[in-house]
Amino acid sequence: DRKYAEAIIADGETLEKIDLEGLFGVISSAYELTSPTRANKGYVFVCHPFGYKDPMTMTFVIDNGAISAYRNTGDFIQLSEYYKAFSMDETAYKEGLLGMTEETVSDEDILIAGATISTGAVKRSIIDVFKAYNEVKEVPQA
């Protein structure tokens, strides 16, 4: 899982593994993220929800309670021959997740038309990520 976390962070940032106590659904690993340019620590979560055909791997970075980076290592639509007429701008979709917080996440924001199971996998991951984030986050000092 570390390779997925390392693939989403910037040069000069470092990861320290966090041992999650308890169950956090689809999350397989969590890391504290630090760098010389960060005022507060960020957190990286690697998830493996089950999508339409296979498990998906999703990596999220949470900064100050909001998604600041997101990466999906698989396709949202695996049966491309079935969905020939379907087109999805994955870049725009991923950018739509940025800035989302636990309070602002909605079904409309994560809906993948024609991909109910994959939509559910993204939603489950986001719910679990914010649950874990709330358990491990450090409260910034004033």
N, C-alpha and C positions, 0 to 999 in steps of 0.2 A: 504493500500500500504506500510505502514511503515514496516510491517513484512517481505515483500520481500526485502526491502532495508537492514534491519537488518540481514537477512540471508546471505548476501553476504560480509559483512564487518568483519574485524578481531576483536578479543577481544581488548578492550581498545580504539577502534575508536568510535567516536561520530558522530551523525547525527543532522543536523539542517535543518528543512524544508525551502525550498525556494519557494516563491510564484512567479510562472512564469507569466509574463505579456504578453498577446497575446496568440495566438494559436500555439501549437507545435504538431499538429497531434495526434499521438498515445500515447504521453507521458501523464501519469496521475499524476505523482508526481516527484519532484526533491528535492535533499538534498545536503547540503554542508557536506563534510566528513573531519574530522580532527582527529588527534591523536598526541601523544607526539613524535612519530617516523617519522612523515611526515614533510618534508621541506615545501611543498606547499599543499594547500587544494586540495582534490579530490572532485568529484561530482558523485552522484548516481542518476540514472534516472530509473523510473519504467514505462514500456510501456505495453499497452494492444492492440496489433494489432490483426486483425482477420485472423486466419490461415485457414487451410482447412475446418475444421469442427466447431471449436469453437474459441472464443477469446483465444489468447495465452498471457502469462505473461512473459515478459523478463525484466531482470534487468541488467543495465550496470554501471560500474564504469569507469569514465574517469579521468586519471591523466596526466597532462601536454600535453593535446591534443590527447591522445591515449587511446584506450580501454585497461584497465588493469585487468578487471574481467567481466565475463558475466555469467548469469544464466538464463536458460529457465525452467519454472516450468511445462511445458507440453511436450508431445511427438511431434516430428517433423512429424512423420507418424502416423496418428491416425487409419487408416484402415489396421491394421497389417495383417488381413486375406487376404486382396486384394494384399498386397505387400509381400507375403510370401518369395519370392526369393530375396527381397531387404534387403540389410544389410547396416547399416550406423554406423560408429564409431563416436558417438556423442561427446565423449571426445576429439578426434582429431579435429573434426569440431569446437568445442568451442575454443580449443587452437589456431586454425587458425585465430580466430577473435582477439586474444590478440595482442596488439601492433598496430592494425589497426588505422589509422588516417583518418580524413576527406579527405585528399588528396590521400590516398592509398586504400581506399575501392573500390572494384570492383565486378562486377557481378560474376566473376569466383571464388572469395574468399568466397562468401556467397551462392553459388549455392547448393541446396539440390536436387540431382537427383531424378526425379519422384515426386517432391513435389513443383510444381510451385507456388501455393498459399502461402505455408509456406515460400518459398524463398522470395516472395514479402513482406511478413510480417516482416521478418528479415531485409530486405533492407530498408523498410519504417521506421522501428524502428531506425536503425543506422543513416539514414539521419536526422530524427527528433531529435535524441539525440545530434548529432553534431551541429545542428542548435540551440538548446537550450543551449548547452555548450558554444557556442560562445557569447550568450547573457548574461550568468551569471558568466562566469569565471572571476577571479581576475588575473590581470597581475602581475606576480612575481616581487618583488622589486629587483633591482640589488644591 
